[in-house]
Amino acid sequence: MASQTKKPRRTAERILDTTLDLFNRLGEPNVSTTLISAELGISPGNLYYHYPAKDELITRLFDRYDAALAELLRAADDVADVEDAWLFFHVLFELIWAYRFLYRDLNDLLSNNRKLETHFPFVLQRKTRAVQTILDRIARGGALLLEHRDAEPVATAMVVVLTYWLSFEYVKNPRKALEAESAGPALLRGAFHVLTLLSPYLDEEGRQHLHALASRYLAPH
């Protein structure tokens, strides 16, 4: 009996994993349930047993992403300086990359999926609060000279870059930007450009630290 109860769960997870891969590679609008079932080597009826509609697959993948994001954003409390912030934003970009279809096809998804329409604004709010926490912690360490009235627009600008960076990379190079081999440099560039928004407010040591990180991580190998 134990194996009979585990099998559907395993199949359901396999379906989600394969769907995520296809959505990321091809874009959600270009992936049908027929393609998903063919990729898995299962019948469409088996797929529908677990997920009666494509919309449900999107919702479940968003739930996965949202749970992982909530866990990651808690690490904002541990950021103490520019280097910690670089690591935080790079890891955040890695998570965005892992679910990049959400960002690649965001406008279409918001128009067609009620869960995303109602919940994605809260994703942006949580990101903004986490960024504000990071700004506050760096400021408390003395490296960031940011007036209270400037903190919210700066945090918002950083979240805009976080949200649309992969779209920017895609526009620059539509054929390769979202391929796996392009991920590493693109995510590092994203982390750097998020942090450069702080450059006017960093003390001299903080600016030097930021550019030293850029030299270390962005230099061609």
C-alpha positions as CSV (number, residue, x, y, z in Angstrom):
1,M,0.0,0.0,0.0
2,A,2.9,2.4,0.8
3,S,4.2,2.2,-2.7
4,Q,0.8,2.8,-4.2
5,T,0.3,6.0,-2.2
6,K,3.8,7.3,-3.2
7,K,3.6,6.6,-6.9
8,P,1.1,9.4,-7.8
9,R,3.1,11.9,-5.8
10,R,6.3,11.0,-7.6
11,T,4.5,11.2,-11.0
12,A,3.0,14.6,-10.0
13,E,6.5,15.9,-9.1
14,R,8.0,14.6,-12.3
15,I,5.3,16.4,-14.3
16,L,6.1,19.6,-12.5
17,D,9.9,19.2,-13.0
18,T,9.5,18.5,-16.7
19,T,7.0,21.3,-17.2
20,L,9.3,23.8,-15.5
21,D,12.1,22.8,-17.8
22,L,10.0,23.1,-20.9
23,F,8.5,26.5,-19.8
24,N,12.0,27.8,-19.1
25,R,13.4,26.6,-22.4
26,L,10.6,27.3,-24.8
27,G,8.4,29.9,-23.0
28,E,5.1,29.0,-21.4
29,P,2.9,30.1,-24.3
30,N,4.8,27.6,-26.6
31,V,4.3,24.6,-24.4
32,S,1.1,22.5,-24.6
33,T,0.0,19.7,-22.3
34,T,0.4,17.4,-25.3
35,L,4.1,18.4,-25.5
36,I,4.5,17.9,-21.7
37,S,3.0,14.4,-21.8
38,A,5.1,13.5,-24.9
39,E,8.3,14.7,-23.1
40,L,7.4,12.6,-20.1
41,G,6.4,9.5,-22.2
42,I,3.0,9.4,-20.5
43,S,-0.5,9.6,-21.9
44,P,-2.4,12.9,-21.9
45,G,-5.0,11.2,-19.7
46,N,-2.3,10.5,-17.1
47,L,-1.2,14.1,-17.1
48,Y,-4.8,15.3,-16.8
49,Y,-5.3,12.9,-13.8
50,H,-2.8,14.9,-11.9
51,Y,-3.2,18.4,-13.4
52,P,-6.6,18.8,-15.2
53,A,-5.5,22.1,-16.8
54,K,-2.3,23.8,-17.9
55,D,-3.2,26.7,-15.6
56,E,-2.9,24.4,-12.6
57,L,0.6,23.5,-13.6
58,I,1.5,27.2,-13.7
59,T,-0.1,27.8,-10.3
60,R,1.7,24.9,-8.7
61,L,5.1,26.0,-10.1
62,F,4.4,29.6,-8.9
63,D,3.6,28.1,-5.4
64,R,7.0,26.3,-5.5
65,Y,8.8,29.5,-6.5
66,D,6.9,31.6,-3.9
67,A,7.9,29.2,-1.1
68,A,11.5,29.2,-2.1
69,L,11.5,33.0,-2.3
70,A,10.0,33.4,1.1
71,E,12.8,31.2,2.6
72,L,15.5,33.2,0.7
73,L,14.2,36.6,1.6
74,R,14.6,35.8,5.3
75,A,18.4,35.9,4.7
76,A,18.1,39.7,4.2
77,D,18.4,40.0,8.0
78,D,21.9,38.5,7.8
79,V,23.3,41.1,5.3
80,A,25.9,43.3,6.9
81,D,27.9,44.9,4.1
82,V,28.3,45.2,0.3
83,E,29.8,41.8,-0.2
84,D,26.9,40.1,1.7
85,A,24.5,42.1,-0.4
86,W,26.2,41.0,-3.6
87,L,25.9,37.3,-2.5
88,F,22.2,37.8,-1.5
89,F,21.3,39.3,-4.9
90,H,23.2,36.7,-6.8
91,V,21.4,33.9,-5.0
92,L,18.1,35.7,-5.6
93,F,18.9,35.9,-9.3
94,E,19.7,32.2,-9.3
95,L,16.2,31.5,-8.0
96,I,14.7,33.8,-10.6
97,W,16.7,32.0,-13.2
98,A,15.4,28.6,-12.0
99,Y,11.8,29.9,-12.6
100,R,12.6,32.3,-15.4
101,F,9.5,31.5,-17.3
102,L,7.6,33.5,-14.7
103,Y,9.6,36.6,-15.6
104,R,10.0,35.9,-19.3
105,D,6.3,35.6,-19.9
106,L,5.1,37.7,-16.9
107,N,2.6,40.0,-18.7
108,D,0.8,37.1,-20.4
109,L,0.8,35.1,-17.2
110,L,-0.7,37.9,-15.2
111,S,-3.4,38.3,-17.8
112,N,-4.3,34.7,-17.9
113,N,-3.7,33.2,-14.5
114,R,-5.8,34.5,-11.6
115,K,-3.4,33.2,-8.9
116,L,-0.5,35.1,-10.4
117,E,-2.6,38.2,-11.0
118,T,-3.5,38.4,-7.3
119,H,-0.3,37.1,-5.7
120,F,2.6,38.5,-7.8
121,P,2.1,42.0,-6.4
122,F,2.9,40.5,-3.0
123,V,6.1,39.0,-4.4
124,L,7.2,42.5,-5.3
125,Q,6.2,43.8,-1.9
126,R,8.2,41.2,-0.1
127,K,11.2,41.8,-2.3
128,T,11.0,45.5,-1.6
129,R,10.8,44.9,2.1
130,A,13.8,42.6,2.0
131,V,15.8,45.2,0.0
132,Q,14.8,47.9,2.5
133,T,16.1,45.7,5.3
134,I,19.4,45.3,3.4
135,L,19.7,49.1,3.0
136,D,19.0,49.6,6.7
137,R,21.6,47.1,7.8
138,I,24.3,48.4,5.5
139,A,23.5,51.9,6.7
140,R,23.8,50.9,10.3
141,G,27.3,49.6,9.5
142,G,28.2,53.1,8.3
143,A,28.9,52.3,4.7
144,L,25.6,53.6,3.3
145,L,24.6,57.3,3.7
146,L,21.0,57.2,2.6
147,E,18.4,59.5,3.9
148,H,15.1,58.0,4.9
149,R,13.2,59.8,2.1
150,D,15.4,58.2,-0.5
151,A,15.3,54.7,0.8
152,E,11.9,53.7,-0.6
153,P,12.5,54.9,-4.2
154,V,16.0,53.4,-4.2
155,A,14.6,50.0,-3.0
156,T,11.9,50.2,-5.6
157,A,14.4,50.8,-8.4
158,M,16.5,47.9,-7.2
159,V,13.4,45.6,-7.3
160,V,12.6,46.9,-10.8
161,V,16.1,45.7,-12.0
162,L,15.6,42.4,-10.2
163,T,12.3,41.9,-11.9
164,Y,13.2,42.9,-15.4
165,W,16.9,42.1,-15.7
166,L,16.5,38.8,-17.5
167,S,14.1,40.6,-20.0
168,F,16.9,43.1,-20.6
169,E,19.4,40.4,-21.2
170,Y,16.9,38.6,-23.6
171,V,16.4,41.8,-25.6
172,K,20.2,42.2,-26.0
173,N,20.6,38.6,-27.2
174,P,17.3,36.8,-27.9
175,R,18.9,33.7,-29.3
176,K,21.2,32.9,-26.4
177,A,20.4,35.0,-23.3
178,L,18.1,32.4,-21.7
179,E,20.3,29.4,-22.5
180,A,22.0,27.7,-19.6
181,E,25.5,28.6,-20.7
182,S,24.6,32.3,-20.5
183,A,23.2,32.2,-17.0
184,G,26.4,32.7,-14.9
185,P,27.6,35.9,-16.5
186,A,24.0,37.3,-16.8
187,L,23.3,36.7,-13.1
188,L,26.5,38.3,-12.0
189,R,25.9,41.4,-14.2
190,G,22.4,41.6,-12.7
191,A,23.7,41.5,-9.1
192,F,26.2,44.2,-10.0
193,H,23.7,46.5,-11.6
194,V,21.3,46.2,-8.7
195,L,24.1,47.2,-6.3
196,T,25.3,50.1,-8.5
197,L,22.1,51.9,-7.7
198,L,23.6,52.3,-4.2
199,S,26.9,53.7,-5.5
200,P,25.9,57.4,-5.0
201,Y,25.1,56.7,-1.4
202,L,28.1,54.5,-0.5
203,D,31.1,55.9,1.3
204,E,34.4,55.7,-0.5
205,E,35.3,52.3,1.1
206,G,31.9,50.9,0.1
207,R,32.3,52.0,-3.5
208,Q,35.8,50.6,-3.7
209,H,34.5,47.3,-2.3
210,L,31.7,47.2,-4.9
211,H,34.1,47.8,-7.8
212,A,36.6,45.3,-6.4
213,L,33.8,42.7,-6.4
214,A,33.0,43.6,-10.0
215,S,36.6,43.2,-11.0
216,R,36.7,39.8,-9.3
217,Y,33.4,38.4,-10.6
218,L,32.8,40.2,-13.9
219,A,36.3,40.0,-15.4
220,P,36.4,37.7,-18.5
221,H,38.0,34.3,-17.8
